[in-house]
Protein backbone atom coordinates (compact mmCIF):
# COMPACT_ATOMS: atom_id res chain seq x y z
CA UNK A 1 0.00 0.00 0.00
CA UNK A 2 1.23 3.52 -0.82
CA UNK A 3 2.04 5.95 1.96
CA UNK A 4 -0.32 8.91 1.98
CA UNK A 5 0.30 12.10 3.92
CA UNK A 6 -1.23 15.51 4.44
CA UNK A 7 0.73 18.12 2.50
CA UNK A 8 0.34 21.62 3.96
CA UNK A 9 1.32 22.99 0.55
CA UNK A 10 -1.68 21.42 -1.23
CA UNK A 11 -3.90 21.30 1.89
CA UNK A 12 -4.77 17.73 1.02
CA UNK A 13 -3.74 14.13 1.62
CA UNK A 14 -1.48 12.93 -1.19
CA UNK A 15 0.40 9.79 -2.17
CA UNK A 16 4.04 10.11 -1.19
CA UNK A 17 6.21 9.91 -4.33
CA UNK A 18 9.86 10.94 -3.85
CA UNK A 19 11.59 13.27 -6.28
CA UNK A 20 14.21 10.57 -6.86
CA UNK A 21 13.44 8.99 -10.29
CA UNK A 22 14.19 5.57 -8.79
CA UNK A 23 11.71 6.29 -5.97
CA UNK A 24 14.13 5.28 -3.23
CA UNK A 25 16.16 8.26 -1.97
CA UNK A 26 14.32 10.69 0.34
CA UNK A 27 15.59 14.03 1.63
CA UNK A 28 14.02 15.06 4.96
CA UNK A 29 14.62 18.34 6.76
CA UNK A 30 13.23 19.22 10.17
CA UNK A 31 13.63 22.60 11.81
CA UNK A 32 15.73 21.93 14.90
CA UNK A 33 16.13 23.58 18.29
CA UNK A 34 17.04 27.17 19.01
CA UNK A 35 19.70 26.56 21.64
CA UNK A 36 19.08 29.35 24.15
CA UNK A 37 17.34 27.26 26.86
CA UNK A 38 16.38 23.67 27.68
CA UNK A 39 13.87 22.27 25.19
CA UNK A 40 10.41 21.49 26.60
CA UNK A 41 8.08 18.60 25.80
CA UNK A 42 6.16 20.71 23.29
CA UNK A 43 9.38 21.00 21.26
CA UNK A 44 10.00 17.29 21.62
CA UNK A 45 6.56 16.39 20.35
CA UNK A 46 7.73 17.75 16.99
CA UNK A 47 11.06 15.91 17.12
CA UNK A 48 9.42 12.59 18.05
CA UNK A 49 6.96 13.12 15.18
CA UNK A 50 9.92 13.68 12.83
CA UNK A 51 11.59 10.55 14.22
CA UNK A 52 8.42 8.54 13.56
CA UNK A 53 8.31 9.79 9.96
CA UNK A 54 11.96 8.94 9.36
CA UNK A 55 11.71 5.50 10.97
CA UNK A 56 8.57 4.61 9.05
CA UNK A 57 10.06 5.71 5.73
CA UNK A 58 13.03 3.44 6.47
CA UNK A 59 10.61 0.66 7.45
CA UNK A 60 8.99 1.10 4.01
CA UNK A 61 12.36 0.64 2.33
CA UNK A 62 13.30 4.25 1.56
CA UNK A 63 16.87 5.46 1.99
CA UNK A 64 16.37 8.58 4.10
CA UNK A 65 18.82 11.42 4.51
CA UNK A 66 17.70 13.30 7.62
CA UNK A 67 18.94 16.84 8.26
CA UNK A 68 18.07 18.92 11.32
CA UNK A 69 19.55 22.36 11.79
CA UNK A 70 20.79 23.83 15.05
CA UNK A 71 19.77 27.48 15.32
CA UNK A 72 22.70 29.10 17.12
CA UNK A 73 22.33 32.63 15.73
CA UNK A 74 19.02 34.25 16.68
CA UNK A 75 17.61 37.18 18.69
CA UNK A 76 17.05 35.27 21.95
CA UNK A 77 20.52 33.74 21.75
CA UNK A 78 22.13 37.15 21.21
CA UNK A 79 20.33 38.39 24.31
CA UNK A 80 21.53 35.39 26.34
CA UNK A 81 25.12 35.88 25.20
CA UNK A 82 25.00 39.53 26.26
CA UNK A 83 23.54 38.67 29.68
CA UNK A 84 25.99 35.87 30.48
CA UNK A 85 29.05 37.49 28.84
CA UNK A 86 29.93 34.10 27.35
CA UNK A 87 31.02 33.56 23.77
CA UNK A 88 28.36 32.44 21.30
CA UNK A 89 29.78 28.91 21.21
CA UNK A 90 30.08 28.65 25.00
CA UNK A 91 26.52 29.86 25.53
CA UNK A 92 24.88 27.56 22.98
CA UNK A 93 27.02 24.46 23.69
CA UNK A 94 25.40 23.89 27.10
CA UNK A 95 21.88 23.82 25.67
CA UNK A 96 22.84 21.84 22.58
CA UNK A 97 24.47 19.13 24.72
CA UNK A 98 21.36 18.98 26.94
CA UNK A 99 19.12 18.80 23.87
CA UNK A 100 20.87 15.74 22.46
CA UNK A 101 20.91 14.06 25.87
CA UNK A 102 17.12 14.45 26.00
CA UNK A 103 16.83 13.48 22.32
CA UNK A 104 18.65 10.21 23.03
CA UNK A 105 16.64 9.53 26.20
CA UNK A 106 13.48 9.69 24.06
CA UNK A 107 14.79 7.10 21.60
CA UNK A 108 15.17 9.47 18.64
CA UNK A 109 17.60 8.59 15.87
CA UNK A 110 20.37 11.17 15.51
CA UNK A 111 19.94 13.07 12.21
CA UNK A 112 22.57 12.34 9.59
CA UNK A 113 23.58 16.00 9.59
CA UNK A 114 23.02 18.77 12.15
CA UNK A 115 24.33 21.97 10.54
CA UNK A 116 24.85 25.09 12.67
CA UNK A 117 23.96 28.51 11.32
CA UNK A 118 27.23 29.98 12.62
CA UNK A 119 29.17 27.51 10.47
CA UNK A 120 27.32 28.43 7.27
CA UNK A 121 27.63 32.19 7.11
CA UNK A 122 29.34 32.00 3.69
CA UNK A 123 26.46 29.92 2.28
CA UNK A 124 23.94 32.36 3.75
CA UNK A 125 25.73 35.37 2.23
CA UNK A 126 25.91 33.63 -1.16
CA UNK A 127 22.15 33.02 -1.11
CA UNK A 128 21.44 36.65 -0.22
CA UNK A 129 23.70 37.76 -3.08
CA UNK A 130 21.64 35.64 -5.49
CA UNK A 131 18.47 37.32 -4.26
CA UNK A 132 20.06 40.74 -4.62
CA UNK A 133 21.18 39.93 -8.18
CA UNK A 134 17.60 39.01 -9.04
CA UNK A 135 16.28 42.27 -7.58
CA UNK A 136 14.53 40.62 -4.61
CA UNK A 137 16.84 41.86 -1.86
CA UNK A 138 17.57 45.49 -1.03
CA UNK A 139 19.63 47.36 1.50
CA UNK A 140 17.64 49.68 3.76
CA UNK A 141 18.74 52.93 5.42
CA UNK A 142 19.66 51.06 8.61
CA UNK A 143 22.23 49.02 6.66
CA UNK A 144 20.26 45.77 6.88
CA UNK A 145 19.24 43.75 3.83
CA UNK A 146 15.56 42.85 3.36
CA UNK A 147 13.55 40.56 1.11
CA UNK A 148 11.03 42.41 -1.09
CA UNK A 149 7.68 40.63 -1.14
CA UNK A 150 6.32 43.14 -3.63
CA UNK A 151 9.06 42.43 -6.19
CA UNK A 152 8.81 38.70 -5.55
CA UNK A 153 5.12 38.72 -6.44
CA UNK A 154 5.64 41.15 -9.32
CA UNK A 155 7.85 38.48 -10.91
CA UNK A 156 4.94 36.04 -10.98
CA UNK A 157 5.61 34.21 -7.72
CA UNK A 158 3.05 33.80 -4.94
CA UNK A 159 3.68 34.71 -1.33
CA UNK A 160 1.21 32.72 0.73
CA UNK A 161 1.65 29.17 -0.54
CA UNK A 162 1.34 27.51 2.87
CA UNK A 163 -1.29 29.89 4.27
CA UNK A 164 -4.05 31.96 2.75
CA UNK A 165 -3.15 35.62 3.17
CA UNK A 166 -5.50 38.56 2.69
CA UNK A 167 -3.18 41.30 1.49
CA UNK A 168 -5.90 43.94 1.74
CA UNK A 169 -6.57 43.31 5.43
CA UNK A 170 -2.96 42.71 6.41
CA UNK A 171 -0.18 45.25 6.60
CA UNK A 172 2.03 44.91 3.50
CA UNK A 173 5.03 47.08 2.81
CA UNK A 174 6.48 47.17 6.31
CA UNK A 175 9.96 46.01 7.17
CA UNK A 176 10.52 43.66 10.09
CA UNK A 177 13.97 43.17 11.58
CA UNK A 178 12.84 40.81 14.36
CA UNK A 179 13.23 37.07 13.72
CA UNK A 180 9.66 36.49 14.90
CA UNK A 181 7.02 38.95 13.82
CA UNK A 182 3.28 39.46 14.02
CA UNK A 183 1.25 36.90 12.12
CA UNK A 184 -1.01 39.62 10.74
CA UNK A 185 1.88 41.39 8.99
CA UNK A 186 2.87 40.67 5.40
CA UNK A 187 6.25 42.28 5.83
CA UNK A 188 9.59 42.51 4.11
CA UNK A 189 11.81 40.50 6.41
CA UNK A 190 15.48 40.78 7.27
CA UNK A 191 17.93 38.60 5.39
CA UNK A 192 21.01 40.28 6.89
CA UNK A 193 20.92 42.45 10.01
CA UNK A 194 23.37 45.32 10.29
CA UNK A 195 25.59 45.14 13.35
CA UNK A 196 24.06 46.82 16.41
CA UNK A 197 25.57 47.61 19.80
CA UNK A 198 23.32 44.99 21.43
CA UNK A 199 24.88 42.27 19.26
CA UNK A 200 28.15 42.48 21.17
CA UNK A 201 30.67 40.17 19.54
CA UNK A 202 28.15 38.23 17.46
CA UNK A 203 28.76 39.53 13.95
CA UNK A 204 30.47 38.62 10.67
CA UNK A 205 31.80 40.63 7.70
CA UNK A 206 29.65 40.74 4.57
CA UNK A 207 29.33 42.73 1.30
CA UNK A 208 26.80 44.93 3.16
CA UNK A 209 28.94 45.53 6.22
CA UNK A 210 29.30 43.73 9.54
CA UNK A 211 26.21 41.98 10.83
CA UNK A 212 24.47 38.64 11.17
CA UNK A 213 21.86 36.64 9.26
CA UNK A 214 18.13 36.69 9.88
CA UNK A 215 16.62 33.48 11.19
CA UNK A 216 14.59 32.60 8.08
CA UNK A 217 17.49 32.68 5.62
CA UNK A 218 19.51 30.27 7.77
CA UNK A 219 17.23 27.29 7.12
CA UNK A 220 17.01 27.98 3.39
CA UNK A 221 20.79 28.10 3.00
CA UNK A 222 21.50 25.02 5.13
CA UNK A 223 18.71 22.79 3.80
CA UNK A 224 19.67 23.43 0.16
CA UNK A 225 23.37 22.98 0.98
CA UNK A 226 22.70 19.55 2.56
CA UNK A 227 19.78 18.22 0.48
CA UNK A 228 19.93 20.11 -2.80
CA UNK A 229 17.81 22.91 -4.21
CA UNK A 230 14.72 20.64 -4.26
CA UNK A 231 13.97 17.95 -1.70
CA UNK A 232 11.08 15.81 -0.55
CA UNK A 233 9.99 16.58 3.01
CA UNK A 234 10.17 19.59 5.31
CA UNK A 235 8.80 19.10 8.83
CA UNK A 236 8.18 21.37 11.80
CA UNK A 237 5.62 22.57 14.31
CA UNK A 238 2.51 24.34 13.03
CA UNK A 239 3.72 27.57 14.64
CA UNK A 240 6.45 27.70 11.96
CA UNK A 241 4.10 27.66 8.97
CA UNK A 242 3.95 31.45 8.89
CA UNK A 243 6.14 33.36 8.69
CA UNK A 244 9.16 31.06 8.96
CA UNK A 245 8.34 28.37 6.40
CA UNK A 246 6.53 30.77 4.08
CA UNK A 247 9.64 32.95 4.09
CA UNK A 248 11.82 29.91 3.41
CA UNK A 249 9.83 29.17 0.25
CA UNK A 250 10.03 32.78 -0.93
CA UNK A 251 13.80 33.03 -0.40
CA UNK A 252 14.65 29.60 -1.79
CA UNK A 253 12.45 29.76 -4.88
CA UNK A 254 13.14 33.47 -5.31
CA UNK A 255 16.85 32.68 -5.72
CA UNK A 256 16.00 30.59 -8.79
CA UNK A 257 18.00 27.60 -7.59
CA UNK A 258 15.45 24.97 -8.61
CA UNK A 259 15.15 23.31 -12.01
CA UNK A 260 12.12 24.34 -14.06
CA UNK A 261 8.92 22.91 -12.63
CA UNK A 262 10.55 21.77 -9.38
CA UNK A 263 9.55 23.22 -6.02
CA UNK A 264 11.89 24.02 -3.14
CA UNK A 265 10.08 21.32 -1.12
CA UNK A 266 7.52 18.84 -2.44
CA UNK A 267 5.77 17.93 0.84
CA UNK A 268 5.40 20.07 3.96
CA UNK A 269 4.26 18.37 7.17
CA UNK A 270 3.38 20.22 10.37
CA UNK A 271 2.73 18.91 13.86
CA UNK A 272 0.02 20.45 16.03
CA UNK A 273 0.50 22.27 19.33
CA UNK A 274 0.85 20.49 22.62
CA UNK A 275 -1.08 21.64 25.68
CA UNK A 276 -0.02 20.79 29.23
CA UNK A 277 -2.76 20.05 31.76
CA UNK A 278 -5.28 21.63 29.37
CA UNK A 279 -3.48 24.95 28.90
CA UNK A 280 -0.61 26.45 26.99
CA UNK A 281 2.62 25.68 28.81
CA UNK A 282 3.81 28.45 31.11
CA UNK A 283 6.26 28.49 33.99
CA UNK A 284 3.92 30.79 35.90
CA UNK A 285 1.09 28.23 35.63
CA UNK A 286 3.33 25.42 36.88
CA UNK A 287 2.62 23.28 33.81
CA UNK A 288 5.94 23.80 32.02
CA UNK A 289 7.86 20.53 31.63
CA UNK A 290 11.26 19.75 30.19
CA UNK A 291 12.30 16.16 29.53
CA UNK A 292 14.82 16.34 32.36
CA UNK A 293 12.10 17.58 34.74
CA UNK A 294 10.13 14.41 34.03
CA UNK A 295 13.15 12.11 34.18
CA UNK A 296 14.02 13.59 37.58
CA UNK A 297 10.48 12.73 38.75
CA UNK A 298 11.18 9.06 38.01
CA UNK A 299 9.57 8.70 34.59
CA UNK A 300 11.53 7.02 31.81
CA UNK A 301 12.29 8.24 28.31
CA UNK A 302 10.18 5.45 26.79
CA UNK A 303 7.19 6.46 28.94
CA UNK A 304 7.51 10.07 27.73
CA UNK A 305 7.95 8.91 24.14
CA UNK A 306 4.88 6.65 24.34
CA UNK A 307 2.83 9.49 25.81
CA UNK A 308 3.85 11.92 23.06
CA UNK A 309 3.06 9.32 20.39
CA UNK A 310 -0.55 8.85 21.51
CA UNK A 311 -2.28 11.43 19.33
CA UNK A 312 -2.21 12.03 15.58
CA UNK A 313 0.48 14.53 14.69
CA UNK A 314 -2.06 17.02 13.26
CA UNK A 315 -4.24 16.94 16.39
CA UNK A 316 -3.57 19.10 19.42
CA UNK A 317 -2.55 16.89 22.32
CA UNK A 318 -3.15 17.51 26.02
CA UNK A 319 -0.13 16.27 27.97
CA UNK A 320 -0.98 15.45 31.59
CA UNK A 321 0.75 13.74 34.48
CA UNK A 322 -2.18 11.31 34.64
CA UNK A 323 -1.60 10.54 30.97
CA UNK A 324 2.07 9.91 31.65
CA UNK A 325 1.17 7.52 34.45
CA UNK A 326 -1.24 5.87 32.01
CA UNK A 327 1.67 5.43 29.60
CA UNK A 328 3.53 3.58 32.35
CA UNK A 329 0.57 1.22 32.83
CA UNK A 330 0.17 0.58 29.10
CA UNK A 331 3.86 -0.17 28.68
CA UNK A 332 3.73 -2.54 31.65
CA UNK A 333 0.96 -4.49 29.87
CA UNK A 334 3.07 -4.65 26.74
CA UNK A 335 6.22 -5.64 28.64
CA UNK A 336 4.37 -8.40 30.50
CA UNK A 337 3.13 -9.91 27.25
CA UNK A 338 6.56 -9.68 25.61
CA UNK A 339 8.21 -11.27 28.64
CA UNK A 340 5.83 -14.22 28.55
CA UNK A 341 6.34 -14.62 24.80
CA UNK A 342 10.11 -14.72 25.34
CA UNK A 343 9.67 -17.41 27.96
CA UNK A 344 7.44 -19.40 25.60
CA UNK A 345 9.83 -18.96 22.64
CA UNK A 346 12.71 -20.29 24.71
CA UNK A 347 15.33 -18.91 22.35
CA UNK A 348 13.60 -20.11 19.16
CA UNK A 349 13.59 -17.87 16.10
CA UNK A 350 11.02 -17.53 13.31
CA UNK A 351 9.87 -15.20 10.56
CA UNK A 352 7.54 -12.42 11.65
CA UNK A 353 3.84 -13.24 11.69
CA UNK A 354 1.98 -11.20 9.08
CA UNK A 355 -1.08 -9.93 10.94
CA UNK A 356 0.41 -7.32 13.25
CA UNK A 357 2.82 -5.93 10.66
CA UNK A 358 0.09 -5.62 8.02
CA UNK A 359 -2.40 -3.87 10.33
CA UNK A 360 0.28 -1.57 11.73
CA UNK A 361 1.43 -0.60 8.23
CA UNK A 362 -2.11 -0.06 6.97
CA UNK A 363 -2.70 2.44 9.78
CA UNK A 364 0.53 4.42 9.35
CA UNK A 365 0.14 4.46 5.56
CA UNK A 366 -2.92 6.67 6.11
CA UNK A 367 -1.16 9.91 7.09
CA UNK A 368 0.58 8.31 10.09
CA UNK A 369 -2.62 7.22 11.84
CA UNK A 370 -0.89 6.39 15.11
CA UNK A 371 -4.16 5.69 16.95
CA UNK A 372 -4.95 2.93 14.47
CA UNK A 373 -1.42 1.59 14.85
CA UNK A 374 -1.77 1.42 18.65
CA UNK A 375 -5.14 -0.27 18.23
CA UNK A 376 -3.42 -3.01 16.20
CA UNK A 377 -0.70 -3.38 18.84
CA UNK A 378 -3.03 -3.78 21.80
CA UNK A 379 -5.40 -6.09 19.90
CA UNK A 380 -2.29 -8.20 19.30
CA UNK A 381 -1.40 -8.06 23.03
CA UNK A 382 -4.90 -9.23 24.01
CA UNK A 383 -4.84 -12.08 21.49
CA UNK A 384 -1.42 -13.31 22.57
CA UNK A 385 -2.31 -13.10 26.24
CA UNK A 386 -5.24 -15.36 25.41
CA UNK A 387 -2.99 -17.79 23.50
CA UNK A 388 -0.48 -17.82 26.36
CA UNK A 389 -3.18 -18.63 28.93
CA UNK A 390 -4.71 -21.35 26.74
CA UNK A 391 -1.34 -22.93 26.02
CA UNK A 392 -1.67 -22.39 22.25
CA UNK A 393 1.42 -20.18 22.10
CA UNK A 394 4.05 -22.82 21.35
CA UNK A 395 7.72 -21.90 20.84
CA UNK A 396 7.42 -21.33 17.08
CA UNK A 397 4.28 -19.22 17.40
CA UNK A 398 5.78 -17.13 20.22
CA UNK A 399 8.98 -16.59 18.23
CA UNK A 400 6.98 -15.40 15.19
CA UNK A 401 5.04 -12.99 17.40
CA UNK A 402 8.28 -11.58 18.85
CA UNK A 403 9.74 -11.16 15.37
CA UNK A 404 6.64 -9.15 14.38
CA UNK A 405 6.98 -6.93 17.44
CA UNK A 406 10.67 -6.30 16.75
CA UNK A 407 9.81 -5.30 13.20
CA UNK A 408 7.24 -2.67 14.18
CA UNK A 409 9.30 -1.53 17.16
CA UNK A 410 11.91 -0.37 14.67
CA UNK A 411 9.31 2.38 14.08
CA UNK A 412 7.91 2.88 17.59
CA UNK A 413 11.35 2.62 19.28
CA UNK A 414 9.97 1.61 22.66
CA UNK A 415 11.98 -1.54 23.27
CA UNK A 416 11.21 -3.01 26.67
CA UNK A 417 11.88 -2.05 30.25
CA UNK A 418 15.22 -3.46 31.35
CA UNK A 419 16.31 -4.10 34.90
CA UNK A 420 18.34 -0.88 35.02
CA UNK A 421 15.12 1.13 34.63
CA UNK A 422 13.54 -0.37 37.74
CA UNK A 423 14.08 1.60 40.94
CA UNK A 424 17.05 0.35 42.96
CA UNK A 425 14.90 0.28 46.12
CA UNK A 426 12.36 -2.00 44.43
CA UNK A 427 15.04 -4.38 43.11
CA UNK A 428 16.62 -4.55 46.58
CA UNK A 429 13.27 -5.50 48.12
CA UNK A 430 12.81 -8.28 45.55
CA UNK A 431 16.25 -9.68 46.40
CA UNK A 432 15.42 -9.50 50.12
CA UNK A 433 12.15 -11.30 49.49
CA UNK A 434 13.94 -14.08 47.58
CA UNK A 435 16.43 -14.45 50.45
CA UNK A 436 13.56 -14.66 52.94
CA UNK A 437 11.87 -17.40 50.89
CA UNK A 438 15.07 -19.42 50.74
CA UNK A 439 15.39 -19.05 54.52
CA UNK A 440 11.72 -20.20 54.76
CA UNK A 441 10.85 -16.90 56.45
CA UNK A 442 7.50 -16.73 54.67
CA UNK A 443 6.12 -14.10 57.02
CA UNK A 444 8.88 -11.67 55.98
CA UNK A 445 8.47 -12.65 52.32
CA UNK A 446 4.74 -11.88 52.46
CA UNK A 447 5.42 -8.56 54.20
CA UNK A 448 7.83 -7.57 51.42
CA UNK A 449 5.23 -8.52 48.80
CA UNK A 450 2.76 -6.16 50.51
CA UNK A 451 5.39 -3.43 50.73
CA UNK A 452 6.13 -3.72 47.02
CA UNK A 453 2.42 -3.64 46.21
CA UNK A 454 2.12 -0.38 48.16
CA UNK A 455 4.91 1.03 45.98
CA UNK A 456 3.07 0.02 42.80
CA UNK A 457 4.83 -3.29 42.03
CA UNK A 458 3.56 -6.86 41.96
CA UNK A 459 5.70 -9.99 42.18
CA UNK A 460 5.10 -12.70 39.62
CA UNK A 461 6.64 -16.08 40.46
CA UNK A 462 7.65 -17.92 37.27
CA UNK A 463 9.63 -21.12 36.56
CA UNK A 464 12.57 -18.82 35.82
CA UNK A 465 12.29 -16.98 39.13
CA UNK A 466 10.43 -14.01 40.54
CA UNK A 467 9.68 -11.09 38.24
CA UNK A 468 8.58 -7.55 39.04
CA UNK A 469 5.51 -6.16 37.33
CA UNK A 470 4.26 -2.58 37.58
CA UNK A 471 0.67 -2.24 38.71
Order of alpha helices (4+ residues) and beta strands (2+ residues): beta-beta-beta-alpha-beta-alpha-alpha-alpha-beta-beta-alpha-beta-beta-beta-alpha-beta-alpha-beta-beta-alpha-alpha-beta-alpha-alpha-alpha-alpha-alpha-alpha-beta-beta
